[in-house]
Amino acid sequence: MRLHRQPERLGKTAAQNAAVELARGDVLLFSDATTLYRPDVLRAMAPNFADPTVGCVAGKLIYVDPASTSTGTGAKSYWGYETFLKTHESRACSLIGASGCLYAVRRSAYVPLYNEACSDFIIATKMVEQGLRAVYEPAAVCTEETNRQAGKEFRMRVRVIAQTYTDLWRHRALLNPLRGGFYSVELLSHKVMRYLAAVFLALTLVSSLALARSGWLYALAAAAQSAFYAAAALGWLAARAGVRSRLLALPAYFVLSNAAAVVAFYKFVRGERYARWEPIREPAAAAARGGES
């Protein structure tokens, strides 16, 4: 084991670039500091590289929430949907991104990334640019604890999405299906359309409220949406009060993630970039206490 220390703090992606320069293996494995691996992850991932078209292999992240918090419940549900998408994107074409907790890259395919890049997202695009693909290996499992506080989860989501906006803009040529094929369709649906969901939701709510008096169907749609957002607000208040409710946690996290996309876009347009950031995970002792504030 060798430790490399950067004399200047330039951020995670710069550290990865420096580590790749020092690494000697043919396959590079990337992790996060807070991730725990099962002992067999390398055995599960390595055979995928026998396929010369594979440039990156992503493992399966399982979020755990020992304190059973509302924010953790929402994050686990969200990640379950992400895992579903990764499974089918890998089968259809290529992953559009990996989890930074566990992914491996063929050394010959790695290219240095700019410091503000969301490296675990853009690494898949870098593979596709070289005619390679990124695949999902569900047998390679790692675990990581969720955030327990909504405010910290929101800040993390804003940072990640703002970085992703930057990556999408820098590689916007691949959003053209005539150039990127089905990979472009995956990018448009999984990222662009998802981040636009907040706009569509707002337009739907406003339209339903405006048409509520025109017919019972519009009135029902307006009432259902209003009830959903009321439940999200109650979920947020319950989390702040330390009350745990799975029923309220899901709408609260749904609204949190879409609000984060809106704030992230504002920061992206303003030119804010995230090469460095402060860790937001709480100490293990706090997890044992299980508090949420």
C-alpha positions in Angstrom: 0.0 0.0 0.0 1.3 3.4 -0.9 0.0 6.7 0.3 0.1 9.8 -2.0 -0.6 13.1 -0.4 -1.3 16.2 -2.5 0.6 19.3 -1.2 -2.3 21.5 -2.3 -6.0 20.7 -1.8 -7.4 20.5 -5.3 -10.4 18.2 -4.8 -11.3 14.5 -5.3 -11.0 14.4 -9.0 -7.5 15.9 -9.0 -6.5 13.4 -6.4 -7.8 10.6 -8.6 -5.8 11.9 -11.6 -2.7 12.0 -9.5 -3.3 8.5 -8.1 -3.7 7.0 -11.6 -0.3 8.4 -12.6 1.3 6.5 -9.7 -0.7 3.3 -10.1 0.9 0.3 -11.8 -2.0 -2.1 -12.4 -4.0 -2.7 -15.6 -7.3 -2.2 -13.8 -7.9 0.8 -11.5 -10.4 0.5 -8.7 -12.0 3.7 -7.3 -13.7 4.1 -3.9 -15.0 6.6 -1.4 -13.6 7.0 2.0 -16.8 6.0 3.8 -17.5 2.8 1.8 -17.3 -0.8 3.1 -16.6 -3.6 0.6 -17.6 -7.2 0.7 -14.5 -9.4 0.4 -15.3 -10.8 -3.0 -15.8 -7.5 -5.0 -12.6 -7.9 -7.1 -13.4 -11.5 -8.0 -16.9 -10.4 -9.1 -15.7 -7.4 -11.2 -12.5 -8.6 -12.9 -14.1 -11.2 -15.3 -16.0 -8.3 -17.0 -12.7 -7.0 -18.4 -12.3 -10.1 -20.5 -14.7 -8.4 -22.9 -12.5 -5.9 -24.8 -15.5 -3.6 -25.3 -15.8 -3.0 -21.6 -13.9 0.0 -20.2 -15.6 0.4 -16.9 -17.3 -1.9 -14.4 -19.6 -0.4 -11.7 -20.4 -2.3 -8.5 -23.7 -2.4 -6.5 -24.0 0.2 -3.7 -26.4 -0.7 -0.9 -27.3 2.2 1.4 -27.8 1.4 5.0 -29.4 3.6 7.6 -28.7 2.2 11.1 -30.6 5.1 12.8 -33.7 4.5 10.6 -34.2 8.2 9.8 -36.7 9.7 7.5 -34.0 11.1 5.2 -32.2 7.7 5.1 -35.5 6.0 4.2 -36.0 8.4 1.3 -32.4 8.0 0.1 -32.6 4.2 0.1 -35.9 4.3 -1.9 -34.3 6.7 -4.4 -31.2 4.6 -4.8 -33.4 1.5 -5.3 -34.8 3.2 -8.4 -31.3 4.1 -9.5 -30.2 0.5 -9.2 -33.1 -0.6 -11.3 -32.1 1.9 -14.1 -28.4 0.8 -13.9 -29.4 -2.8 -14.4 -31.3 -2.2 -17.5 -29.1 0.5 -19.0 -26.1 -1.9 -18.7 -28.1 -4.6 -20.6 -29.4 -2.2 -23.3 -26.2 -0.2 -24.1 -24.0 1.2 -21.4 -24.3 2.8 -18.0 -24.3 6.6 -18.1 -22.5 6.7 -14.7 -21.2 4.7 -11.8 -21.3 5.0 -8.1 -18.2 6.7 -6.8 -18.2 4.1 -4.0 -17.2 1.2 -6.2 -16.1 1.2 -9.9 -13.2 -0.1 -11.9 -11.6 1.3 -15.1 -9.3 -0.2 -17.6 -6.1 1.8 -17.2 -5.6 2.1 -20.9 -9.0 3.8 -21.2 -8.6 6.3 -18.3 -8.2 9.9 -19.3 -7.4 12.7 -16.9 -10.5 14.6 -15.9 -11.0 18.3 -15.1 -11.0 19.1 -11.4 -14.7 20.1 -11.1 -15.9 16.9 -12.9 -18.3 14.5 -11.2 -15.9 11.8 -12.0 -18.1 8.8 -11.2 -20.7 10.2 -13.6 -18.6 11.3 -16.5 -16.3 8.3 -16.5 -19.0 6.4 -18.5 -19.1 9.1 -21.2 -15.3 9.0 -21.4 -15.6 5.2 -22.1 -18.3 5.8 -24.8 -16.2 8.4 -26.5 -13.5 5.7 -27.0 -15.9 3.2 -28.4 -16.2 1.3 -25.1 -19.0 0.9 -22.6 -19.6 0.8 -18.8 -21.3 -2.2 -17.4 -23.0 -3.0 -14.1 -21.9 -5.9 -11.9 -24.5 -6.5 -9.2 -22.4 -9.3 -7.6 -19.8 -6.7 -6.5 -21.5 -5.2 -3.4 -20.5 -2.4 -1.1 -22.3 -0.5 1.6 -22.4 3.1 2.8 -24.4 4.9 5.4 -27.0 7.4 4.2 -27.2 11.0 5.4 -29.5 11.4 8.4 -30.3 15.1 8.1 -32.4 16.5 5.3 -30.3 19.7 5.1 -27.0 17.7 4.5 -28.7 15.5 2.0 -30.0 18.5 0.1 -26.5 20.1 0.0 -25.0 16.9 -1.3 -27.7 16.6 -4.0 -27.2 20.2 -5.1 -23.4 19.7 -5.4 -23.7 16.4 -7.3 -26.3 17.7 -9.7 -24.4 21.0 -10.3 -21.3 19.0 -11.2 -23.5 16.8 -13.5 -24.8 19.9 -15.2 -21.3 21.0 -15.9 -20.4 17.6 -17.3 -23.5 17.5 -19.5 -22.7 20.9 -20.9 -19.1 20.1 -21.6 -20.2 16.9 -23.4 -23.4 18.2 -24.9 -22.5 16.8 -28.3 -23.3 13.3 -27.0 -26.8 14.4 -26.3 -27.4 14.2 -30.0 -28.7 10.7 -30.8 -27.3 11.0 -34.4 -23.9 11.0 -32.8 -24.3 9.0 -29.6 -27.0 6.6 -30.6 -28.9 4.9 -27.8 -26.4 6.3 -25.2 -27.7 9.7 -26.0 -31.3 8.5 -25.4 -30.1 7.3 -22.0 -28.5 10.6 -21.1 -31.5 12.6 -22.2 -34.0 10.4 -20.3 -32.0 9.6 -17.2 -30.4 12.9 -16.6 -31.8 15.8 -18.7 -35.5 14.8 -18.4 -35.2 13.9 -14.8 -33.7 17.2 -13.8 -36.5 18.9 -15.8 -39.1 17.0 -13.8 -39.4 19.9 -11.3 -40.5 22.2 -14.2 -43.0 19.6 -15.5 -44.4 19.1 -12.0 -44.8 22.8 -11.4 -46.6 23.3 -14.8 -48.8 20.3 -14.1 -49.8 21.7 -10.7 -50.5 25.2 -12.0 -52.5 23.8 -14.9 -54.5 21.5 -12.7 -55.3 24.3 -10.2 -56.3 26.7 -13.1 -58.6 24.0 -14.6 -60.0 22.7 -11.4 -63.4 24.3 -11.9 -63.6 23.1 -15.5 -64.3 19.4 -14.6 -64.0 16.8 -11.9 -60.9 15.2 -13.4 -58.9 18.4 -13.2 -60.2 19.0 -9.7 -59.1 15.5 -8.7 -55.7 16.0 -10.2 -55.3 19.3 -8.3 -56.4 17.7 -5.1 -54.1 14.8 -5.4 -51.1 16.9 -6.1 -51.9 19.3 -3.3 -52.2 16.3 -0.9 -48.9 15.0 -2.1 -47.0 18.2 -1.5 -48.8 18.6 1.9 -47.5 15.2 2.8 -44.0 16.2 1.7 -44.2 19.3 4.0 -45.4 17.2 6.9 -42.6 14.7 6.2 -40.0 17.6 6.4 -41.6 18.9 9.6 -41.7 15.4 11.1 -38.0 14.8 10.3 -37.0 18.1 12.0 -39.0 17.0 15.0 -37.4 13.6 15.1 -40.5 11.8 14.2 -40.0 8.9 11.8 -42.6 8.1 9.2 -41.9 6.0 6.1 -45.2 7.1 4.5 -44.2 10.8 4.8 -40.5 10.2 4.1 -40.9 9.2 0.5 -42.8 12.4 -0.7 -40.5 14.5 1.4 -37.4 13.0 -0.3 -39.0 13.3 -3.8 -39.6 17.0 -3.3 -36.1 17.4 -1.8 -34.4 15.8 -4.8 -36.3 17.9 -7.3 -35.8 21.1 -5.4 -32.1 20.3 -5.4 -32.1 20.1 -9.2 -33.6 23.6 -9.4 -31.1 25.1 -7.0 -28.2 23.2 -8.7 -29.2 24.7 -12.1 -29.3 28.2 -10.6 -25.8 27.6 -9.3 -24.6 26.2 -12.6 -25.9 29.2 -14.5 -24.2 31.5 -12.1 -20.9 29.8 -12.8 -20.5 28.1 -9.4 -18.3 25.0 -9.6 -17.4 22.3 -7.1 -13.9 21.0 -7.3 -13.6 20.9 -3.5 -16.1 20.5 -0.8 -16.4 19.7 2.9 -17.4 16.2 4.0 -20.9 16.1 5.4 -21.0 12.6 6.9 -21.6 12.5 10.6 -19.2 10.7 13.0 -20.0 7.1 13.8 -20.9 8.1 17.4 -23.7 10.3 16.1 -25.0 7.4 14.0 -25.2 5.3 17.1 -27.3 7.9 18.9 -29.6 7.9 15.9 -30.7 11.5 16.2 -32.1 13.5 13.3 -32.4 17.3 13.4 
